[in-house]
Amino acid sequence: MISLAAGPKHGHAIMLDIAEFAGMRLGPGTLYGAISRLEADGLLESLAADGRRRPYRLTDAGRAQLQIRLDAIDPVLAAGRARVATR
C-alpha cells in the first residue's frame, strides 16, 4: 500500500519500489497474493491493462486504511527510538 500511495504502478514496478525503500524483495506469489487480498477488501483496484501490464491504485478506503496503519506504528517507533537513545 505504501508503494501505491505514490501513484498507480504495475506489479513489477511495485516489487522494484519495495526493494528500494524497504530493502527487501518480494516474490511474485507474495506480491500478487497481497494484491488479491487488498483488492478483495476494496483497498486497491486494478486499472485498464497497459499491454501485458496491469496497473493498480489505492482506493480512497485503501488510502484511509494506510493512514490508520501508519498512525498505529508511530507510537511503537517513538518508544523504540527513545529506548535506543537512553542506552
PDB file with one MODEL, atoms N, CA, C and O in Angstrom:
MODEL        1
ATOM      1  N   MET A   1       0.829  -1.187   0.000  1.00  0.00           N
ATOM      2  CA  MET A   1       0.000   0.000   0.000  1.00  0.00           C
ATOM      3  C   MET A   1       0.879   1.258   0.000  1.00  0.00           C
ATOM      4  O   MET A   1       0.529   2.266  -0.615  1.00  0.00           O
ATOM      5  N   ILE A   2       2.006   1.192   0.684  1.00  0.00           N
ATOM      6  CA  ILE A   2       2.905   2.346   0.701  1.00  0.00           C
ATOM      7  C   ILE A   2       3.396   2.653  -0.708  1.00  0.00           C
ATOM      8  O   ILE A   2       3.463   3.817  -1.104  1.00  0.00           O
ATOM      9  N   SER A   3       3.733   1.632  -1.453  1.00  0.00           N
ATOM     10  CA  SER A   3       4.204   1.847  -2.817  1.00  0.00           C
ATOM     11  C   SER A   3       3.136   2.535  -3.662  1.00  0.00           C
ATOM     12  O   SER A   3       3.440   3.458  -4.418  1.00  0.00           O
ATOM     13  N   LEU A   4       1.906   2.096  -3.538  1.00  0.00           N
ATOM     14  CA  LEU A   4       0.829   2.665  -4.346  1.00  0.00           C
ATOM     15  C   LEU A   4       0.385   4.043  -3.859  1.00  0.00           C
ATOM     16  O   LEU A   4      -0.318   4.748  -4.583  1.00  0.00           O
ATOM     17  N   ALA A   5       0.775   4.437  -2.658  1.00  0.00           N
ATOM     18  CA  ALA A   5       0.428   5.775  -2.167  1.00  0.00           C
ATOM     19  C   ALA A   5       1.065   6.853  -3.043  1.00  0.00           C
ATOM     20  O   ALA A   5       0.567   7.978  -3.096  1.00  0.00           O
ATOM     21  N   ALA A   6       2.155   6.525  -3.727  1.00  0.00           N
ATOM     22  CA  ALA A   6       2.827   7.479  -4.605  1.00  0.00           C
ATOM     23  C   ALA A   6       2.164   7.558  -5.985  1.00  0.00           C
ATOM     24  O   ALA A   6       2.491   8.440  -6.779  1.00  0.00           O
ATOM     25  N   GLY A   7       1.245   6.651  -6.269  1.00  0.00           N
ATOM     26  CA  GLY A   7       0.556   6.645  -7.557  1.00  0.00           C
ATOM     27  C   GLY A   7       0.460   5.237  -8.100  1.00  0.00           C
ATOM     28  O   GLY A   7       1.091   4.321  -7.574  1.00  0.00           O
ATOM     29  N   PRO A   8      -0.329   5.056  -9.156  1.00  0.00           N
ATOM     30  CA  PRO A   8      -0.539   3.723  -9.729  1.00  0.00           C
ATOM     31  C   PRO A   8       0.769   3.104 -10.232  1.00  0.00           C
ATOM     32  O   PRO A   8       1.654   3.792 -10.740  1.00  0.00           O
ATOM     33  N   LYS A   9       0.854   1.784 -10.071  1.00  0.00           N
ATOM     34  CA  LYS A   9       2.017   1.026 -10.552  1.00  0.00           C
ATOM     35  C   LYS A   9       1.560  -0.377 -10.921  1.00  0.00           C
ATOM     36  O   LYS A   9       0.575  -0.883 -10.383  1.00  0.00           O
ATOM     37  N   HIS A  10       2.283  -0.997 -11.841  1.00  0.00           N
ATOM     38  CA  HIS A  10       2.048  -2.405 -12.150  1.00  0.00           C
ATOM     39  C   HIS A  10       2.897  -3.243 -11.199  1.00  0.00           C
ATOM     40  O   HIS A  10       3.762  -2.716 -10.500  1.00  0.00           O
ATOM     41  N   GLY A  11       2.649  -4.539 -11.179  1.00  0.00           N
ATOM     42  CA  GLY A  11       3.275  -5.424 -10.207  1.00  0.00           C
ATOM     43  C   GLY A  11       4.791  -5.353 -10.158  1.00  0.00           C
ATOM     44  O   GLY A  11       5.371  -5.273  -9.075  1.00  0.00           O
ATOM     45  N   HIS A  12       5.440  -5.379 -11.313  1.00  0.00           N
ATOM     46  CA  HIS A  12       6.903  -5.359 -11.314  1.00  0.00           C
ATOM     47  C   HIS A  12       7.420  -4.039 -10.738  1.00  0.00           C
ATOM     48  O   HIS A  12       8.395  -4.032  -9.987  1.00  0.00           O
ATOM     49  N   ALA A  13       6.778  -2.938 -11.082  1.00  0.00           N
ATOM     50  CA  ALA A  13       7.187  -1.634 -10.542  1.00  0.00           C
ATOM     51  C   ALA A  13       6.984  -1.581  -9.029  1.00  0.00           C
ATOM     52  O   ALA A  13       7.776  -0.962  -8.318  1.00  0.00           O
ATOM     53  N   ILE A  14       5.931  -2.225  -8.536  1.00  0.00           N
ATOM     54  CA  ILE A  14       5.707  -2.292  -7.085  1.00  0.00           C
ATOM     55  C   ILE A  14       6.849  -3.070  -6.431  1.00  0.00           C
ATOM     56  O   ILE A  14       7.381  -2.646  -5.405  1.00  0.00           O
ATOM     57  N   MET A  15       7.226  -4.209  -7.022  1.00  0.00           N
ATOM     58  CA  MET A  15       8.321  -5.011  -6.452  1.00  0.00           C
ATOM     59  C   MET A  15       9.626  -4.220  -6.406  1.00  0.00           C
ATOM     60  O   MET A  15      10.350  -4.272  -5.411  1.00  0.00           O
ATOM     61  N   LEU A  16       9.926  -3.492  -7.474  1.00  0.00           N
ATOM     62  CA  LEU A  16      11.153  -2.694  -7.503  1.00  0.00           C
ATOM     63  C   LEU A  16      11.110  -1.577  -6.475  1.00  0.00           C
ATOM     64  O   LEU A  16      12.106  -1.305  -5.805  1.00  0.00           O
ATOM     65  N   ASP A  17       9.959  -0.931  -6.348  1.00  0.00           N
ATOM     66  CA  ASP A  17       9.813   0.158  -5.387  1.00  0.00           C
ATOM     67  C   ASP A  17       9.994  -0.346  -3.959  1.00  0.00           C
ATOM     68  O   ASP A  17      10.696   0.280  -3.165  1.00  0.00           O
ATOM     69  N   ILE A  18       9.375  -1.453  -3.634  1.00  0.00           N
ATOM     70  CA  ILE A  18       9.504  -2.032  -2.290  1.00  0.00           C
ATOM     71  C   ILE A  18      10.959  -2.419  -2.019  1.00  0.00           C
ATOM     72  O   ILE A  18      11.464  -2.200  -0.917  1.00  0.00           O
ATOM     73  N   ALA A  19      11.626  -2.985  -3.006  1.00  0.00           N
ATOM     74  CA  ALA A  19      13.034  -3.344  -2.836  1.00  0.00           C
ATOM     75  C   ALA A  19      13.863  -2.097  -2.541  1.00  0.00           C
ATOM     76  O   ALA A  19      14.797  -2.141  -1.740  1.00  0.00           O
ATOM     77  N   GLU A  20      13.519  -0.989  -3.187  1.00  0.00           N
ATOM     78  CA  GLU A  20      14.275   0.248  -2.989  1.00  0.00           C
ATOM     79  C   GLU A  20      14.036   0.859  -1.611  1.00  0.00           C
ATOM     80  O   GLU A  20      14.996   1.182  -0.911  1.00  0.00           O
ATOM     81  N   PHE A  21      12.767   1.025  -1.205  1.00  0.00           N
ATOM     82  CA  PHE A  21      12.524   1.731   0.058  1.00  0.00           C
ATOM     83  C   PHE A  21      12.551   0.823   1.281  1.00  0.00           C
ATOM     84  O   PHE A  21      12.783   1.300   2.392  1.00  0.00           O
ATOM     85  N   ALA A  22      12.319  -0.475   1.102  1.00  0.00           N
ATOM     86  CA  ALA A  22      12.286  -1.378   2.259  1.00  0.00           C
ATOM     87  C   ALA A  22      13.495  -2.308   2.322  1.00  0.00           C
ATOM     88  O   ALA A  22      13.742  -2.947   3.344  1.00  0.00           O
ATOM     89  N   GLY A  23      14.245  -2.378   1.226  1.00  0.00           N
ATOM     90  CA  GLY A  23      15.413  -3.237   1.220  1.00  0.00           C
ATOM     91  C   GLY A  23      15.096  -4.720   1.200  1.00  0.00           C
ATOM     92  O   GLY A  23      15.916  -5.539   1.613  1.00  0.00           O
ATOM     93  N   MET A  24      13.912  -5.068   0.722  1.00  0.00           N
ATOM     94  CA  MET A  24      13.543  -6.489   0.632  1.00  0.00           C
ATOM     95  C   MET A  24      12.854  -6.753  -0.694  1.00  0.00           C
ATOM     96  O   MET A  24      12.123  -5.909  -1.213  1.00  0.00           O
ATOM     97  N   ARG A  25      13.100  -7.931  -1.229  1.00  0.00           N
ATOM     98  CA  ARG A  25      12.488  -8.314  -2.498  1.00  0.00           C
ATOM     99  C   ARG A  25      11.343  -9.284  -2.229  1.00  0.00           C
ATOM    100  O   ARG A  25      11.505 -10.289  -1.538  1.00  0.00           O
ATOM    101  N   LEU A  26      10.200  -8.962  -2.784  1.00  0.00           N
ATOM    102  CA  LEU A  26       9.040  -9.851  -2.687  1.00  0.00           C
ATOM    103  C   LEU A  26       9.002 -10.737  -3.914  1.00  0.00           C
ATOM    104  O   LEU A  26       9.300 -10.293  -5.023  1.00  0.00           O
ATOM    105  N   GLY A  27       8.639 -11.975  -3.713  1.00  0.00           N
ATOM    106  CA  GLY A  27       8.414 -12.858  -4.847  1.00  0.00           C
ATOM    107  C   GLY A  27       7.055 -12.557  -5.461  1.00  0.00           C
ATOM    108  O   GLY A  27       6.187 -11.991  -4.796  1.00  0.00           O
ATOM    109  N   PRO A  28       6.863 -12.928  -6.720  1.00  0.00           N
ATOM    110  CA  PRO A  28       5.588 -12.666  -7.379  1.00  0.00           C
ATOM    111  C   PRO A  28       4.386 -13.262  -6.643  1.00  0.00           C
ATOM    112  O   PRO A  28       3.327 -12.637  -6.580  1.00  0.00           O
ATOM    113  N   GLY A  29       4.541 -14.460  -6.090  1.00  0.00           N
ATOM    114  CA  GLY A  29       3.429 -15.085  -5.366  1.00  0.00           C
ATOM    115  C   GLY A  29       3.025 -14.280  -4.150  1.00  0.00           C
ATOM    116  O   GLY A  29       1.837 -14.121  -3.868  1.00  0.00           O
ATOM    117  N   THR A  30       4.008 -13.775  -3.431  1.00  0.00           N
ATOM    118  CA  THR A  30       3.738 -12.953  -2.247  1.00  0.00           C
ATOM    119  C   THR A  30       3.055 -11.667  -2.649  1.00  0.00           C
ATOM    120  O   THR A  30       2.044 -11.280  -2.062  1.00  0.00           O
ATOM    121  N   LEU A  31       3.612 -10.996  -3.661  1.00  0.00           N
ATOM    122  CA  LEU A  31       3.050  -9.709  -4.084  1.00  0.00           C
ATOM    123  C   LEU A  31       1.630  -9.872  -4.620  1.00  0.00           C
ATOM    124  O   LEU A  31       0.720  -9.166  -4.185  1.00  0.00           O
ATOM    125  N   TYR A  32       1.436 -10.791  -5.554  1.00  0.00           N
ATOM    126  CA  TYR A  32       0.113 -10.909  -6.162  1.00  0.00           C
ATOM    127  C   TYR A  32      -0.911 -11.500  -5.205  1.00  0.00           C
ATOM    128  O   TYR A  32      -2.106 -11.244  -5.352  1.00  0.00           O
ATOM    129  N   GLY A  33      -0.471 -12.283  -4.231  1.00  0.00           N
ATOM    130  CA  GLY A  33      -1.380 -12.728  -3.173  1.00  0.00           C
ATOM    131  C   GLY A  33      -1.869 -11.544  -2.355  1.00  0.00           C
ATOM    132  O   GLY A  33      -3.055 -11.437  -2.042  1.00  0.00           O
ATOM    133  N   ALA A  34      -0.940 -10.654  -2.010  1.00  0.00           N
ATOM    134  CA  ALA A  34      -1.310  -9.448  -1.250  1.00  0.00           C
ATOM    135  C   ALA A  34      -2.213  -8.553  -2.083  1.00  0.00           C
ATOM    136  O   ALA A  34      -3.198  -8.021  -1.572  1.00  0.00           O
ATOM    137  N   ILE A  35      -1.893  -8.382  -3.357  1.00  0.00           N
ATOM    138  CA  ILE A  35      -2.732  -7.560  -4.234  1.00  0.00           C
ATOM    139  C   ILE A  35      -4.144  -8.121  -4.284  1.00  0.00           C
ATOM    140  O   ILE A  35      -5.113  -7.368  -4.195  1.00  0.00           O
ATOM    141  N   SER A  36      -4.270  -9.432  -4.425  1.00  0.00           N
ATOM    142  CA  SER A  36      -5.599 -10.064  -4.484  1.00  0.00           C
ATOM    143  C   SER A  36      -6.395  -9.806  -3.209  1.00  0.00           C
ATOM    144  O   SER A  36      -7.580  -9.476  -3.265  1.00  0.00           O
ATOM    145  N   ARG A  37      -5.736  -9.958  -2.051  1.00  0.00           N
ATOM    146  CA  ARG A  37      -6.431  -9.725  -0.776  1.00  0.00           C
ATOM    147  C   ARG A  37      -6.829  -8.255  -0.621  1.00  0.00           C
ATOM    148  O   ARG A  37      -7.943  -7.953  -0.193  1.00  0.00           O
ATOM    149  N   LEU A  38      -5.927  -7.353  -0.968  1.00  0.00           N
ATOM    150  CA  LEU A  38      -6.231  -5.928  -0.840  1.00  0.00           C
ATOM    151  C   LEU A  38      -7.345  -5.513  -1.802  1.00  0.00           C
ATOM    152  O   LEU A  38      -8.189  -4.682  -1.467  1.00  0.00           O
ATOM    153  N   GLU A  39      -7.337  -6.091  -2.982  1.00  0.00           N
ATOM    154  CA  GLU A  39      -8.392  -5.801  -3.959  1.00  0.00           C
ATOM    155  C   GLU A  39      -9.737  -6.349  -3.471  1.00  0.00           C
ATOM    156  O   GLU A  39     -10.762  -5.678  -3.590  1.00  0.00           O
ATOM    157  N   ALA A  40      -9.731  -7.558  -2.926  1.00  0.00           N
ATOM    158  CA  ALA A  40     -10.970  -8.149  -2.405  1.00  0.00           C
ATOM    159  C   ALA A  40     -11.524  -7.336  -1.242  1.00  0.00           C
ATOM    160  O   ALA A  40     -12.737  -7.278  -1.043  1.00  0.00           O
ATOM    161  N   ASP A  41     -10.633  -6.708  -0.471  1.00  0.00           N
ATOM    162  CA  ASP A  41     -11.051  -5.875   0.661  1.00  0.00           C
ATOM    163  C   ASP A  41     -11.420  -4.455   0.246  1.00  0.00           C
ATOM    164  O   ASP A  41     -11.805  -3.644   1.088  1.00  0.00           O
ATOM    165  N   GLY A  42     -11.305  -4.148  -1.050  1.00  0.00           N
ATOM    166  CA  GLY A  42     -11.661  -2.825  -1.545  1.00  0.00           C
ATOM    167  C   GLY A  42     -10.618  -1.754  -1.250  1.00  0.00           C
ATOM    168  O   GLY A  42     -10.922  -0.562  -1.293  1.00  0.00           O
ATOM    169  N   LEU A  43      -9.383  -2.176  -0.947  1.00  0.00           N
ATOM    170  CA  LEU A  43      -8.342  -1.211  -0.588  1.00  0.00           C
ATOM    171  C   LEU A  43      -7.498  -0.790  -1.784  1.00  0.00           C
ATOM    172  O   LEU A  43      -6.825   0.240  -1.737  1.00  0.00           O
ATOM    173  N   LEU A  44      -7.530  -1.572  -2.846  1.00  0.00           N
ATOM    174  CA  LEU A  44      -6.911  -1.149  -4.104  1.00  0.00           C
ATOM    175  C   LEU A  44      -7.743  -1.690  -5.244  1.00  0.00           C
ATOM    176  O   LEU A  44      -8.574  -2.582  -5.072  1.00  0.00           O
ATOM    177  N   GLU A  45      -7.495  -1.125  -6.417  1.00  0.00           N
ATOM    178  CA  GLU A  45      -8.239  -1.547  -7.604  1.00  0.00           C
ATOM    179  C   GLU A  45      -7.297  -1.606  -8.792  1.00  0.00           C
ATOM    180  O   GLU A  45      -6.313  -0.870  -8.864  1.00  0.00           O
ATOM    181  N   SER A  46      -7.615  -2.489  -9.714  1.00  0.00           N
ATOM    182  CA  SER A  46      -6.813  -2.580 -10.925  1.00  0.00           C
ATOM    183  C   SER A  46      -7.359  -1.594 -11.947  1.00  0.00           C
ATOM    184  O   SER A  46      -8.552  -1.292 -11.978  1.00  0.00           O
ATOM    185  N   LEU A  47      -6.463  -1.110 -12.770  1.00  0.00           N
ATOM    186  CA  LEU A  47      -6.816  -0.187 -13.842  1.00  0.00           C
ATOM    187  C   LEU A  47      -6.743  -0.940 -15.165  1.00  0.00           C
ATOM    188  O   LEU A  47      -6.359  -2.109 -15.204  1.00  0.00           O
ATOM    189  N   ALA A  48      -7.108  -0.273 -16.231  1.00  0.00           N
ATOM    190  CA  ALA A  48      -7.046  -0.901 -17.552  1.00  0.00           C
ATOM    191  C   ALA A  48      -5.606  -1.321 -17.845  1.00  0.00           C
ATOM    192  O   ALA A  48      -4.656  -0.598 -17.548  1.00  0.00           O
ATOM    193  N   ALA A  49      -5.474  -2.500 -18.433  1.00  0.00           N
ATOM    194  CA  ALA A  49      -4.150  -3.027 -18.747  1.00  0.00           C
ATOM    195  C   ALA A  49      -3.449  -2.134 -19.757  1.00  0.00           C
ATOM    196  O   ALA A  49      -4.064  -1.574 -20.665  1.00  0.00           O
ATOM    197  N   ASP A  50      -2.131  -2.023 -19.566  1.00  0.00           N
ATOM    198  CA  ASP A  50      -1.268  -1.294 -20.489  1.00  0.00           C
ATOM    199  C   ASP A  50      -0.383  -2.334 -21.158  1.00  0.00           C
ATOM    200  O   ASP A  50       0.725  -2.606 -20.697  1.00  0.00           O
ATOM    201  N   GLY A  51      -0.873  -2.911 -22.239  1.00  0.00           N
ATOM    202  CA  GLY A  51      -0.176  -4.040 -22.838  1.00  0.00           C
ATOM    203  C   GLY A  51      -0.336  -5.248 -21.946  1.00  0.00           C
ATOM    204  O   GLY A  51      -1.457  -5.632 -21.612  1.00  0.00           O
ATOM    205  N   ARG A  52       0.783  -5.858 -21.553  1.00  0.00           N
ATOM    206  CA  ARG A  52       0.745  -7.033 -20.668  1.00  0.00           C
ATOM    207  C   ARG A  52       0.679  -6.632 -19.201  1.00  0.00           C
ATOM    208  O   ARG A  52       0.427  -7.475 -18.339  1.00  0.00           O
ATOM    209  N   ARG A  53       0.899  -5.373 -18.912  1.00  0.00           N
ATOM    210  CA  ARG A  53       0.970  -4.931 -17.516  1.00  0.00           C
ATOM    211  C   ARG A  53      -0.352  -4.346 -17.051  1.00  0.00           C
ATOM    212  O   ARG A  53      -0.995  -3.573 -17.762  1.00  0.00           O
ATOM    213  N   ARG A  54      -0.742  -4.729 -15.848  1.00  0.00           N
ATOM    214  CA  ARG A  54      -1.969  -4.204 -15.258  1.00  0.00           C
ATOM    215  C   ARG A  54      -1.585  -3.336 -14.066  1.00  0.00           C
ATOM    216  O   ARG A  54      -1.073  -3.847 -13.069  1.00  0.00           O
ATOM    217  N   PRO A  55      -1.825  -2.033 -14.158  1.00  0.00           N
ATOM    218  CA  PRO A  55      -1.512  -1.164 -13.015  1.00  0.00           C
ATOM    219  C   PRO A  55      -2.596  -1.252 -11.933  1.00  0.00           C
ATOM    220  O   PRO A  55      -3.745  -1.606 -12.200  1.00  0.00           O
ATOM    221  N   TYR A  56      -2.197  -0.925 -10.733  1.00  0.00           N
ATOM    222  CA  TYR A  56      -3.087  -0.908  -9.573  1.00  0.00           C
ATOM    223  C   TYR A  56      -2.975   0.450  -8.908  1.00  0.00           C
ATOM    224  O   TYR A  56      -1.956   1.132  -9.017  1.00  0.00           O
ATOM    225  N   ARG A  57      -4.043   0.832  -8.217  1.00  0.00           N
ATOM    226  CA  ARG A  57      -4.001   2.075  -7.439  1.00  0.00           C
ATOM    227  C   ARG A  57      -4.784   1.884  -6.152  1.00  0.00           C
ATOM    228  O   ARG A  57      -5.678   1.042  -6.059  1.00  0.00           O
ATOM    229  N   LEU A  58      -4.422   2.692  -5.160  1.00  0.00           N
ATOM    230  CA  LEU A  58      -5.165   2.678  -3.901  1.00  0.00           C
ATOM    231  C   LEU A  58      -6.537   3.277  -4.114  1.00  0.00           C
ATOM    232  O   LEU A  58      -6.693   4.231  -4.876  1.00  0.00           O
ATOM    233  N   THR A  59      -7.517   2.733  -3.455  1.00  0.00           N
ATOM    234  CA  THR A  59      -8.832   3.360  -3.411  1.00  0.00           C
ATOM    235  C   THR A  59      -8.810   4.382  -2.270  1.00  0.00           C
ATOM    236  O   THR A  59      -7.837   4.453  -1.519  1.00  0.00           O
ATOM    237  N   ASP A  60      -9.866   5.161  -2.143  1.00  0.00           N
ATOM    238  CA  ASP A  60      -9.962   6.086  -1.014  1.00  0.00           C
ATOM    239  C   ASP A  60      -9.936   5.311   0.301  1.00  0.00           C
ATOM    240  O   ASP A  60      -9.318   5.742   1.274  1.00  0.00           O
ATOM    241  N   ALA A  61     -10.611   4.165   0.318  1.00  0.00           N
ATOM    242  CA  ALA A  61     -10.610   3.330   1.524  1.00  0.00           C
ATOM    243  C   ALA A  61      -9.203   2.804   1.810  1.00  0.00           C
ATOM    244  O   ALA A  61      -8.804   2.713   2.971  1.00  0.00           O
ATOM    245  N   GLY A  62      -8.458   2.462   0.774  1.00  0.00           N
ATOM    246  CA  GLY A  62      -7.088   1.987   0.937  1.00  0.00           C
ATOM    247  C   GLY A  62      -6.184   3.072   1.490  1.00  0.00           C
ATOM    248  O   GLY A  62      -5.355   2.812   2.363  1.00  0.00           O
ATOM    249  N   ARG A  63      -6.341   4.284   0.986  1.00  0.00           N
ATOM    250  CA  ARG A  63      -5.535   5.412   1.487  1.00  0.00           C
ATOM    251  C   ARG A  63      -5.858   5.665   2.955  1.00  0.00           C
ATOM    252  O   ARG A  63      -4.954   5.910   3.754  1.00  0.00           O
ATOM    253  N   ALA A  64      -7.128   5.609   3.315  1.00  0.00           N
ATOM    254  CA  ALA A  64      -7.535   5.816   4.717  1.00  0.00           C
ATOM    255  C   ALA A  64      -6.984   4.703   5.609  1.00  0.00           C
ATOM    256  O   ALA A  64      -6.510   4.970   6.713  1.00  0.00           O
ATOM    257  N   GLN A  65      -7.043   3.453   5.132  1.00  0.00           N
ATOM    258  CA  GLN A  65      -6.527   2.326   5.913  1.00  0.00           C
ATOM    259  C   GLN A  65      -5.014   2.418   6.077  1.00  0.00           C
ATOM    260  O   GLN A  65      -4.487   2.102   7.143  1.00  0.00           O
ATOM    261  N   LEU A  66      -4.323   2.842   5.045  1.00  0.00           N
ATOM    262  CA  LEU A  66      -2.876   3.031   5.143  1.00  0.00           C
ATOM    263  C   LEU A  66      -2.552   4.082   6.200  1.00  0.00           C
ATOM    264  O   LEU A  66      -1.637   3.894   7.002  1.00  0.00           O
ATOM    265  N   GLN A  67      -3.287   5.175   6.204  1.00  0.00           N
ATOM    266  CA  GLN A  67      -3.049   6.220   7.206  1.00  0.00           C
ATOM    267  C   GLN A  67      -3.282   5.695   8.621  1.00  0.00           C
ATOM    268  O   GLN A  67      -2.515   6.005   9.533  1.00  0.00           O
ATOM    269  N   ILE A  68      -4.323   4.913   8.802  1.00  0.00           N
ATOM    270  CA  ILE A  68      -4.606   4.320  10.115  1.00  0.00           C
ATOM    271  C   ILE A  68      -3.447   3.421  10.548  1.00  0.00           C
ATOM    272  O   ILE A  68      -3.014   3.474  11.699  1.00  0.00           O
ATOM    273  N   ARG A  69      -2.947   2.601   9.630  1.00  0.00           N
ATOM    274  CA  ARG A  69      -1.850   1.688   9.962  1.00  0.00           C
ATOM    275  C   ARG A  69      -0.556   2.447  10.262  1.00  0.00           C
ATOM    276  O   ARG A  69       0.181   2.087  11.179  1.00  0.00           O
ATOM    277  N   LEU A  70      -0.286   3.492   9.491  1.00  0.00           N
ATOM    278  CA  LEU A  70       0.915   4.292   9.742  1.00  0.00           C
ATOM    279  C   LEU A  70       0.815   5.016  11.083  1.00  0.00           C
ATOM    280  O   LEU A  70       1.792   5.081  11.828  1.00  0.00           O
ATOM    281  N   ASP A  71      -0.357   5.557  11.389  1.00  0.00           N
ATOM    282  CA  ASP A  71      -0.555   6.227  12.676  1.00  0.00           C
ATOM    283  C   ASP A  71      -0.364   5.257  13.840  1.00  0.00           C
ATOM    284  O   ASP A  71       0.145   5.644  14.891  1.00  0.00           O
ATOM    285  N   ALA A  72      -0.767   4.003  13.659  1.00  0.00           N
ATOM    286  CA  ALA A  72      -0.623   2.997  14.713  1.00  0.00           C
ATOM    287  C   ALA A  72       0.842   2.633  14.955  1.00  0.00           C
ATOM    288  O   ALA A  72       1.208   2.239  16.063  1.00  0.00           O
ATOM    289  N   ILE A  73       1.673   2.763  13.933  1.00  0.00           N
ATOM    290  CA  ILE A  73       3.086   2.432  14.058  1.00  0.00           C
ATOM    291  C   ILE A  73       3.864   3.547  14.760  1.00  0.00           C
ATOM    292  O   ILE A  73       4.874   3.271  15.407  1.00  0.00           O
ATOM    293  N   ASP A  74       3.419   4.785  14.647  1.00  0.00           N
ATOM    294  CA  ASP A  74       4.152   5.914  15.219  1.00  0.00           C
ATOM    295  C   ASP A  74       4.511   5.739  16.695  1.00  0.00           C
ATOM    296  O   ASP A  74       5.667   5.967  17.051  1.00  0.00           O
ATOM    297  N   PRO A  75       3.576   5.344  17.577  1.00  0.00           N
ATOM    298  CA  PRO A  75       3.953   5.190  18.992  1.00  0.00           C
ATOM    299  C   PRO A  75       5.004   4.093  19.212  1.00  0.00           C
ATOM    300  O   PRO A  75       5.847   4.211  20.102  1.00  0.00           O
ATOM    301  N   VAL A  76       4.955   3.045  18.415  1.00  0.00           N
ATOM    302  CA  VAL A  76       5.928   1.967  18.533  1.00  0.00           C
ATOM    303  C   VAL A  76       7.316   2.478  18.131  1.00  0.00           C
ATOM    304  O   VAL A  76       8.303   2.200  18.812  1.00  0.00           O
ATOM    305  N   LEU A  77       7.385   3.214  17.041  1.00  0.00           N
ATOM    306  CA  LEU A  77       8.661   3.776  16.602  1.00  0.00           C
ATOM    307  C   LEU A  77       9.209   4.765  17.626  1.00  0.00           C
ATOM    308  O   LEU A  77      10.404   4.756  17.922  1.00  0.00           O
ATOM    309  N   ALA A  78       8.349   5.610  18.162  1.00  0.00           N
ATOM    310  CA  ALA A  78       8.787   6.588  19.171  1.00  0.00           C
ATOM    311  C   ALA A  78       9.331   5.883  20.411  1.00  0.00           C
ATOM    312  O   ALA A  78      10.356   6.301  20.949  1.00  0.00           O
ATOM    313  N   ALA A  79       8.680   4.840  20.869  1.00  0.00           N
ATOM    314  CA  ALA A  79       9.168   4.097  22.041  1.00  0.00           C
ATOM    315  C   ALA A  79      10.509   3.452  21.746  1.00  0.00           C
ATOM    316  O   ALA A  79      11.407   3.492  22.587  1.00  0.00           O
ATOM    317  N   GLY A  80      10.665   2.860  20.574  1.00  0.00           N
ATOM    318  CA  GLY A  80      11.915   2.230  20.206  1.00  0.00           C
ATOM    319  C   GLY A  80      13.046   3.241  20.121  1.00  0.00           C
ATOM    320  O   GLY A  80      14.146   2.989  20.612  1.00  0.00           O
ATOM    321  N   ARG A  81      12.783   4.371  19.505  1.00  0.00           N
ATOM    322  CA  ARG A  81      13.816   5.409  19.387  1.00  0.00           C
ATOM    323  C   ARG A  81      14.203   5.958  20.747  1.00  0.00           C
ATOM    324  O   ARG A  81      15.380   6.213  21.001  1.00  0.00           O
ATOM    325  N   ALA A  82      13.231   6.143  21.622  1.00  0.00           N
ATOM    326  CA  ALA A  82      13.519   6.659  22.964  1.00  0.00           C
ATOM    327  C   ALA A  82      14.364   5.659  23.745  1.00  0.00           C
ATOM    328  O   ALA A  82      15.281   6.056  24.464  1.00  0.00           O
ATOM    329  N   ARG A  83      14.074   4.396  23.616  1.00  0.00           N
ATOM    330  CA  ARG A  83      14.835   3.373  24.348  1.00  0.00           C
ATOM    331  C   ARG A  83      16.260   3.230  23.808  1.00  0.00           C
ATOM    332  O   ARG A  83      17.200   3.025  24.576  1.00  0.00           O
ATOM    333  N   VAL A  84      16.413   3.335  22.521  1.00  0.00           N
ATOM    334  CA  VAL A  84      17.757   3.258  21.939  1.00  0.00           C
ATOM    335  C   VAL A  84      18.577   4.474  22.352  1.00  0.00           C
ATOM    336  O   VAL A  84      19.774   4.353  22.615  1.00  0.00           O
ATOM    337  N   ALA A  85      17.949   5.638  22.411  1.00  0.00           N
ATOM    338  CA  ALA A  85      18.650   6.879  22.756  1.00  0.00           C
ATOM    339  C   ALA A  85      19.126   6.893  24.209  1.00  0.00           C
ATOM    340  O   ALA A  85      20.096   7.580  24.527  1.00  0.00           O
ATOM    341  N   THR A  86      18.469   6.154  25.085  1.00  0.00           N
ATOM    342  CA  THR A  86      18.832   6.168  26.504  1.00  0.00           C
ATOM    343  C   THR A  86      19.948   5.179  26.819  1.00  0.00           C
ATOM    344  O   THR A  86      20.427   5.164  27.953  1.00  0.00           O
ATOM    345  N   ARG A  87      20.362   4.396  25.921  1.00  0.00           N
ATOM    346  CA  ARG A  87      21.411   3.392  26.195  1.00  0.00           C
ATOM    347  C   ARG A  87      22.755   3.917  25.811  1.00  0.00           C
ATOM    348  O   ARG A  87      23.757   3.220  25.966  1.00  0.00           O
TER     349      ARG A  87
ENDMDL
END
